[in-house]
Amino acid sequence: MRARRFDQYDLDQLDEALARFAALRADPLRIPPNAATRAIDRSIERARAGDGVAVRALVAPDAVFEDRRHGLHARGGREEVVGYVGRIVPGA
């Protein structure tokens, strides 16, 4: 791989160097878009618009919802998935 750019800073340019580093560094918590995240985004958009029919259409008929968090242990099918999306989306 060939370097396309090389930045060099003097010691008195520490703030500028750190700002440049922050701008170059990818957000470690950002999930790159993929089919799953795009489907979730579409579901959220439809839920915010109050379109439960569209949300239901985006969920597979054989979808399984399972929440294994301590004390919850919820499990269900398509309707539970649709209900969950409606509950977690602000304004839905």
CORMOBEL-V323713 format. One line per field, one symbol per residue. ss: DSSP state (2 for helix, 1 for strand, 0 for the rest). phi: phi as a letter, one per 20 degrees, with the letter a starting at -180 (. if undefined). A space follows every 50 residues. Layout:
ss=???
phi=???
//
This chain:
ss=00000000002222222222222200000000002222222222222200 022222220000001110000001110222222222220000
phi=.efebcdccegfdgfffffffffeffffefeggbgfffffgfffgffffm effffgfeeggdfcdbdefgndlebadgffffffgffeefne
//
